[in-house]
Amino acid sequence: MMKTEMERQHIVVLSGAGVSAESGINTFRDSDGLWENHRVEDVATPGAWHKDPELVLRFYNERRQQIRGVEPNAAHKALASLEDHFKVTVITQNIDDLHERGGSSEVLHLHGEIFKARSTLDERLVYDLGRNDIYPGDLCDKGSQLRPHIVWFGEDVPCYPIAHEITQTADLIIVVGTSLQVQPASFLASAAPYHVARIVVDPKAEADVPAFYLREKAGAVMPSLVEYLCEKGISDLSGLEKL
């Protein structure tokens, strides 16, 4: 008999840049502090926006173009297939839409979404961009310039309380594609009750959290991990060392 959503065990996935990188999306941490040849301080901070909004808009327009040209990888698709057996919530640090395109139905973006814009006057006014970009003179309904719907360095993370609450309901935590060095996202791995198991999938992961560590790239190991969980369940993870 098919289990109802209420009866299904809840897997919370915390995903980071390493998952997107395997689809060809570059991250600033892989380039000596530069992000696509730009200092992060020049394109991803409130100060950058006030100093040169045209540069910031152009930078994110280029990132959108890049993301449109890549596809979800094996890790994205494997995570989506977990929904055949479990309730799954993906909490991602990534601003792209690859989890959604990979098939995941419940995705919370901690750091915003690149395919959305928001008002510089009223942050509650958020717009889906579709295939469009943002240019100087593109205004919200209240007449102010639109900006990327991104959480920049130095800004609050408004979704964090929701993410923390979700994580506390987990029966299993899977951390994938992140070394857990970025705050406040790094705190989420510890937010679940102590008895809840953690699985960390990342070649650079540091053993700061009690967990089962799979130090491989996400695309290489996630299909096998998902197959294991769907077949064996989440109560006995002793076989993970064989993956």
Buried (B, 14 or more C-beta within 10 A) or exposed (E): EEEEEEEBBBBBBBBBBBBBBBBEBBBBBEEEEBBEEBEBEBBBBEEBBEEBBEBBBBBBBBBBEBBEEBEBBBBBBBBBBBBEBBBBBBBBBBBBBBBBBBBBEBBBBBBBBBBBBBBBBEEEBBBEBEEEBBEEEBEBEEEBBBBBBBBBEEEEBEBBEEBBEBBEEBBBBBBBBBBBEBEBBBEBBBBBEEEBBBBBBBBEBEEEBEBBBBEBBBBBBBBBBBEBBBEEEBEEBEEBEEB
